Each structure stands twice: as structure tokens, then as C-alpha cells.
Amino acid sequence: MIYTTILVQLDIDAPATPRLIFAQQVARKFEADLIALASA
């Protein structure tokens, strides 16, 4: 399976660093674009 875009949801009340690091690693592995989304 090939991923071209990865969307990661961020919780505004919790630290985002671990989730962003993981999402970045996956995006790099698949040479995909990374989109981060946070909403209140």
C-alpha cells in the first residue's frame, strides 16, 4: 500500500511531540506529505 498524504490529528490539551514524531517517520518512509490538524 502506498500513502501519498498522511493526516495526523493533534489534541490541543495534550503534548503533540510523540504523535508528530511518529507521523513524521511514517511520512518519510512513504515519501508522503504530512498534514497536522488541531481544532477546539
mmJSON file of the N, C-alpha and C atoms, coordinates in Angstrom:
{"data_MODEL":{"atom_site":{
"group_PDB":["ATOM","ATOM","ATOM","ATOM","ATOM","ATOM","ATOM","ATOM","ATOM","ATOM","ATOM","ATOM","ATOM","ATOM","ATOM","ATOM","ATOM","ATOM","ATOM","ATOM","ATOM","ATOM","ATOM","ATOM","ATOM","ATOM","ATOM","ATOM","ATOM","ATOM","ATOM","ATOM","ATOM","ATOM","ATOM","ATOM","ATOM","ATOM","ATOM","ATOM","ATOM","ATOM","ATOM","ATOM","ATOM","ATOM","ATOM","ATOM","ATOM","ATOM","ATOM","ATOM","ATOM","ATOM","ATOM","ATOM","ATOM","ATOM","ATOM","ATOM","ATOM","ATOM","ATOM","ATOM","ATOM","ATOM","ATOM","ATOM","ATOM","ATOM","ATOM","ATOM","ATOM","ATOM","ATOM","ATOM","ATOM","ATOM","ATOM","ATOM","ATOM","ATOM","ATOM","ATOM","ATOM","ATOM","ATOM","ATOM","ATOM","ATOM","ATOM","ATOM","ATOM","ATOM","ATOM","ATOM","ATOM","ATOM","ATOM","ATOM","ATOM","ATOM","ATOM","ATOM","ATOM","ATOM","ATOM","ATOM","ATOM","ATOM","ATOM","ATOM","ATOM","ATOM","ATOM","ATOM","ATOM","ATOM","ATOM","ATOM"],
"id":[1,2,3,4,5,6,7,8,9,10,11,12,13,14,15,16,17,18,19,20,21,22,23,24,25,26,27,28,29,30,31,32,33,34,35,36,37,38,39,40,41,42,43,44,45,46,47,48,49,50,51,52,53,54,55,56,57,58,59,60,61,62,63,64,65,66,67,68,69,70,71,72,73,74,75,76,77,78,79,80,81,82,83,84,85,86,87,88,89,90,91,92,93,94,95,96,97,98,99,100,101,102,103,104,105,106,107,108,109,110,111,112,113,114,115,116,117,118,119,120],
"type_symbol":["N","C","C","N","C","C","N","C","C","N","C","C","N","C","C","N","C","C","N","C","C","N","C","C","N","C","C","N","C","C","N","C","C","N","C","C","N","C","C","N","C","C","N","C","C","N","C","C","N","C","C","N","C","C","N","C","C","N","C","C","N","C","C","N","C","C","N","C","C","N","C","C","N","C","C","N","C","C","N","C","C","N","C","C","N","C","C","N","C","C","N","C","C","N","C","C","N","C","C","N","C","C","N","C","C","N","C","C","N","C","C","N","C","C","N","C","C","N","C","C"],
"label_atom_id":["N","CA","C","N","CA","C","N","CA","C","N","CA","C","N","CA","C","N","CA","C","N","CA","C","N","CA","C","N","CA","C","N","CA","C","N","CA","C","N","CA","C","N","CA","C","N","CA","C","N","CA","C","N","CA","C","N","CA","C","N","CA","C","N","CA","C","N","CA","C","N","CA","C","N","CA","C","N","CA","C","N","CA","C","N","CA","C","N","CA","C","N","CA","C","N","CA","C","N","CA","C","N","CA","C","N","CA","C","N","CA","C","N","CA","C","N","CA","C","N","CA","C","N","CA","C","N","CA","C","N","CA","C","N","CA","C","N","CA","C"],
"label_alt_id":[null,null,null,null,null,null,null,null,null,null,null,null,null,null,null,null,null,null,null,null,null,null,null,null,null,null,null,null,null,null,null,null,null,null,null,null,null,null,null,null,null,null,null,null,null,null,null,null,null,null,null,null,null,null,null,null,null,null,null,null,null,null,null,null,null,null,null,null,null,null,null,null,null,null,null,null,null,null,null,null,null,null,null,null,null,null,null,null,null,null,null,null,null,null,null,null,null,null,null,null,null,null,null,null,null,null,null,null,null,null,null,null,null,null,null,null,null,null,null,null],
"label_comp_id":["MET","MET","MET","ILE","ILE","ILE","TYR","TYR","TYR","THR","THR","THR","THR","THR","THR","ILE","ILE","ILE","LEU","LEU","LEU","VAL","VAL","VAL","GLN","GLN","GLN","LEU","LEU","LEU","ASP","ASP","ASP","ILE","ILE","ILE","ASP","ASP","ASP","ALA","ALA","ALA","PRO","PRO","PRO","ALA","ALA","ALA","THR","THR","THR","PRO","PRO","PRO","ARG","ARG","ARG","LEU","LEU","LEU","ILE","ILE","ILE","PHE","PHE","PHE","ALA","ALA","ALA","GLN","GLN","GLN","GLN","GLN","GLN","VAL","VAL","VAL","ALA","ALA","ALA","ARG","ARG","ARG","LYS","LYS","LYS","PHE","PHE","PHE","GLU","GLU","GLU","ALA","ALA","ALA","ASP","ASP","ASP","LEU","LEU","LEU","ILE","ILE","ILE","ALA","ALA","ALA","LEU","LEU","LEU","ALA","ALA","ALA","SER","SER","SER","ALA","ALA","ALA"],
"label_asym_id":["A","A","A","A","A","A","A","A","A","A","A","A","A","A","A","A","A","A","A","A","A","A","A","A","A","A","A","A","A","A","A","A","A","A","A","A","A","A","A","A","A","A","A","A","A","A","A","A","A","A","A","A","A","A","A","A","A","A","A","A","A","A","A","A","A","A","A","A","A","A","A","A","A","A","A","A","A","A","A","A","A","A","A","A","A","A","A","A","A","A","A","A","A","A","A","A","A","A","A","A","A","A","A","A","A","A","A","A","A","A","A","A","A","A","A","A","A","A","A","A"],
"label_entity_id":["1","1","1","1","1","1","1","1","1","1","1","1","1","1","1","1","1","1","1","1","1","1","1","1","1","1","1","1","1","1","1","1","1","1","1","1","1","1","1","1","1","1","1","1","1","1","1","1","1","1","1","1","1","1","1","1","1","1","1","1","1","1","1","1","1","1","1","1","1","1","1","1","1","1","1","1","1","1","1","1","1","1","1","1","1","1","1","1","1","1","1","1","1","1","1","1","1","1","1","1","1","1","1","1","1","1","1","1","1","1","1","1","1","1","1","1","1","1","1","1"],
"label_seq_id":[1,1,1,2,2,2,3,3,3,4,4,4,5,5,5,6,6,6,7,7,7,8,8,8,9,9,9,10,10,10,11,11,11,12,12,12,13,13,13,14,14,14,15,15,15,16,16,16,17,17,17,18,18,18,19,19,19,20,20,20,21,21,21,22,22,22,23,23,23,24,24,24,25,25,25,26,26,26,27,27,27,28,28,28,29,29,29,30,30,30,31,31,31,32,32,32,33,33,33,34,34,34,35,35,35,36,36,36,37,37,37,38,38,38,39,39,39,40,40,40],
"pdbx_PDB_ins_code":[null,null,null,null,null,null,null,null,null,null,null,null,null,null,null,null,null,null,null,null,null,null,null,null,null,null,null,null,null,null,null,null,null,null,null,null,null,null,null,null,null,null,null,null,null,null,null,null,null,null,null,null,null,null,null,null,null,null,null,null,null,null,null,null,null,null,null,null,null,null,null,null,null,null,null,null,null,null,null,null,null,null,null,null,null,null,null,null,null,null,null,null,null,null,null,null,null,null,null,null,null,null,null,null,null,null,null,null,null,null,null,null,null,null,null,null,null,null,null,null],
"Cartn_x":[0.841,0.0,0.889,0.541,1.313,0.494,1.115,0.473,1.113,0.305,0.85,0.628,-0.379,-0.657,-1.065,-0.493,-0.823,-1.36,-2.509,-3.151,-3.015,-2.485,-2.365,-3.193,-4.016,-4.861,-4.128,-4.087,-3.403,-4.419,-4.214,-5.069,-4.484,-5.28,-4.743,-4.47,-5.0,-4.807,-3.717,-3.06,-2.038,-0.777,0.371,1.608,1.514,1.941,1.835,3.13,4.219,5.521,5.599,5.204,5.321,4.512,3.327,2.469,3.073,3.618,4.226,5.482,6.276,7.49,7.127,6.138,5.712,5.163,4.309,3.72,4.807,5.798,6.9,7.691,7.923,8.648,7.883,6.586,5.765,5.762,5.614,5.596,6.92,8.013,9.319,9.457,8.999,9.101,8.38,7.219,6.419,6.586,7.519,7.731,6.402,5.645,4.308,4.312,3.297,3.079,2.443,2.769,2.221,1.385,0.153,-0.75,-1.126,-0.956,-1.345,-2.602,-3.543,-4.826,-5.133,-5.464,-5.907,-7.109,-8.1,-9.272,-9.806,-10.484,-11.044,-12.554],
"Cartn_y":[-1.172,0.0,1.239,2.219,3.454,4.601,5.348,6.525,7.764,8.7,9.931,11.119,11.032,12.085,11.437,11.943,11.428,12.581,12.354,13.345,12.885,13.765,13.442,14.453,13.919,14.763,15.06,16.327,16.733,17.191,16.781,17.188,18.467,19.521,20.796,20.77,19.783,19.691,18.702,18.099,17.096,17.37,16.903,17.079,16.402,17.107,16.596,15.961,16.166,15.739,14.254,13.325,11.904,11.555,12.09,11.798,12.387,13.592,14.221,13.482,13.036,12.29,11.008,10.278,9.047,9.341,10.35,10.7,11.119,11.836,12.262,11.051,10.083,8.877,8.107,7.98,7.275,8.038,9.357,10.174,10.054,10.064,9.912,8.537,7.513,6.147,6.01,6.635,6.528,7.729,8.629,9.861,10.585,10.693,11.281,12.685,13.445,14.747,14.518,15.394,15.284,16.519,16.292,17.375,17.167,18.196,18.138,18.978,18.452,19.118,19.177,20.371,20.551,21.48,21.142,22.015,22.001,23.059,23.174,23.144],
"Cartn_z":[0.0,0.0,0.0,-0.8,-0.904,-0.331,0.562,1.135,0.525,0.051,-0.515,0.399,1.253,2.222,3.537,4.617,5.94,6.771,7.387,8.243,9.685,10.535,11.953,12.741,13.637,14.468,15.768,16.142,17.361,18.393,19.632,20.738,21.329,21.397,21.883,23.383,24.097,25.541,25.946,24.984,25.298,24.478,24.966,24.199,22.83,21.817,20.446,19.953,20.656,20.162,19.804,20.673,20.296,19.051,18.956,17.803,16.53,16.63,15.455,15.011,15.948,15.602,14.859,15.376,14.712,13.318,13.208,11.912,10.924,11.404,10.539,10.04,10.897,10.493,9.419,9.598,8.612,7.293,7.366,6.153,5.395,6.114,5.455,4.807,5.501,4.979,3.644,3.524,2.312,1.383,1.732,0.958,0.748,1.831,1.783,2.377,2.02,2.639,4.007,4.95,6.296,6.591,7.011,7.384,8.841,9.654,11.06,11.249,12.025,12.229,13.716,14.183,15.567,15.547,16.33,16.41,17.83,18.162,19.518,19.458],
"occupancy":[1.0,1.0,1.0,1.0,1.0,1.0,1.0,1.0,1.0,1.0,1.0,1.0,1.0,1.0,1.0,1.0,1.0,1.0,1.0,1.0,1.0,1.0,1.0,1.0,1.0,1.0,1.0,1.0,1.0,1.0,1.0,1.0,1.0,1.0,1.0,1.0,1.0,1.0,1.0,1.0,1.0,1.0,1.0,1.0,1.0,1.0,1.0,1.0,1.0,1.0,1.0,1.0,1.0,1.0,1.0,1.0,1.0,1.0,1.0,1.0,1.0,1.0,1.0,1.0,1.0,1.0,1.0,1.0,1.0,1.0,1.0,1.0,1.0,1.0,1.0,1.0,1.0,1.0,1.0,1.0,1.0,1.0,1.0,1.0,1.0,1.0,1.0,1.0,1.0,1.0,1.0,1.0,1.0,1.0,1.0,1.0,1.0,1.0,1.0,1.0,1.0,1.0,1.0,1.0,1.0,1.0,1.0,1.0,1.0,1.0,1.0,1.0,1.0,1.0,1.0,1.0,1.0,1.0,1.0,1.0],
"B_iso_or_equiv":[0.0,0.0,0.0,0.0,0.0,0.0,0.0,0.0,0.0,0.0,0.0,0.0,0.0,0.0,0.0,0.0,0.0,0.0,0.0,0.0,0.0,0.0,0.0,0.0,0.0,0.0,0.0,0.0,0.0,0.0,0.0,0.0,0.0,0.0,0.0,0.0,0.0,0.0,0.0,0.0,0.0,0.0,0.0,0.0,0.0,0.0,0.0,0.0,0.0,0.0,0.0,0.0,0.0,0.0,0.0,0.0,0.0,0.0,0.0,0.0,0.0,0.0,0.0,0.0,0.0,0.0,0.0,0.0,0.0,0.0,0.0,0.0,0.0,0.0,0.0,0.0,0.0,0.0,0.0,0.0,0.0,0.0,0.0,0.0,0.0,0.0,0.0,0.0,0.0,0.0,0.0,0.0,0.0,0.0,0.0,0.0,0.0,0.0,0.0,0.0,0.0,0.0,0.0,0.0,0.0,0.0,0.0,0.0,0.0,0.0,0.0,0.0,0.0,0.0,0.0,0.0,0.0,0.0,0.0,0.0],
"pdbx_formal_charge":[null,null,null,null,null,null,null,null,null,null,null,null,null,null,null,null,null,null,null,null,null,null,null,null,null,null,null,null,null,null,null,null,null,null,null,null,null,null,null,null,null,null,null,null,null,null,null,null,null,null,null,null,null,null,null,null,null,null,null,null,null,null,null,null,null,null,null,null,null,null,null,null,null,null,null,null,null,null,null,null,null,null,null,null,null,null,null,null,null,null,null,null,null,null,null,null,null,null,null,null,null,null,null,null,null,null,null,null,null,null,null,null,null,null,null,null,null,null,null,null],
"auth_seq_id":[1,1,1,2,2,2,3,3,3,4,4,4,5,5,5,6,6,6,7,7,7,8,8,8,9,9,9,10,10,10,11,11,11,12,12,12,13,13,13,14,14,14,15,15,15,16,16,16,17,17,17,18,18,18,19,19,19,20,20,20,21,21,21,22,22,22,23,23,23,24,24,24,25,25,25,26,26,26,27,27,27,28,28,28,29,29,29,30,30,30,31,31,31,32,32,32,33,33,33,34,34,34,35,35,35,36,36,36,37,37,37,38,38,38,39,39,39,40,40,40],
"auth_comp_id":["MET","MET","MET","ILE","ILE","ILE","TYR","TYR","TYR","THR","THR","THR","THR","THR","THR","ILE","ILE","ILE","LEU","LEU","LEU","VAL","VAL","VAL","GLN","GLN","GLN","LEU","LEU","LEU","ASP","ASP","ASP","ILE","ILE","ILE","ASP","ASP","ASP","ALA","ALA","ALA","PRO","PRO","PRO","ALA","ALA","ALA","THR","THR","THR","PRO","PRO","PRO","ARG","ARG","ARG","LEU","LEU","LEU","ILE","ILE","ILE","PHE","PHE","PHE","ALA","ALA","ALA","GLN","GLN","GLN","GLN","GLN","GLN","VAL","VAL","VAL","ALA","ALA","ALA","ARG","ARG","ARG","LYS","LYS","LYS","PHE","PHE","PHE","GLU","GLU","GLU","ALA","ALA","ALA","ASP","ASP","ASP","LEU","LEU","LEU","ILE","ILE","ILE","ALA","ALA","ALA","LEU","LEU","LEU","ALA","ALA","ALA","SER","SER","SER","ALA","ALA","ALA"],
"auth_asym_id":["A","A","A","A","A","A","A","A","A","A","A","A","A","A","A","A","A","A","A","A","A","A","A","A","A","A","A","A","A","A","A","A","A","A","A","A","A","A","A","A","A","A","A","A","A","A","A","A","A","A","A","A","A","A","A","A","A","A","A","A","A","A","A","A","A","A","A","A","A","A","A","A","A","A","A","A","A","A","A","A","A","A","A","A","A","A","A","A","A","A","A","A","A","A","A","A","A","A","A","A","A","A","A","A","A","A","A","A","A","A","A","A","A","A","A","A","A","A","A","A"],
"auth_atom_id":["N","CA","C","N","CA","C","N","CA","C","N","CA","C","N","CA","C","N","CA","C","N","CA","C","N","CA","C","N","CA","C","N","CA","C","N","CA","C","N","CA","C","N","CA","C","N","CA","C","N","CA","C","N","CA","C","N","CA","C","N","CA","C","N","CA","C","N","CA","C","N","CA","C","N","CA","C","N","CA","C","N","CA","C","N","CA","C","N","CA","C","N","CA","C","N","CA","C","N","CA","C","N","CA","C","N","CA","C","N","CA","C","N","CA","C","N","CA","C","N","CA","C","N","CA","C","N","CA","C","N","CA","C","N","CA","C","N","CA","C"],
"pdbx_PDB_model_num":[1,1,1,1,1,1,1,1,1,1,1,1,1,1,1,1,1,1,1,1,1,1,1,1,1,1,1,1,1,1,1,1,1,1,1,1,1,1,1,1,1,1,1,1,1,1,1,1,1,1,1,1,1,1,1,1,1,1,1,1,1,1,1,1,1,1,1,1,1,1,1,1,1,1,1,1,1,1,1,1,1,1,1,1,1,1,1,1,1,1,1,1,1,1,1,1,1,1,1,1,1,1,1,1,1,1,1,1,1,1,1,1,1,1,1,1,1,1,1,1]
}}}
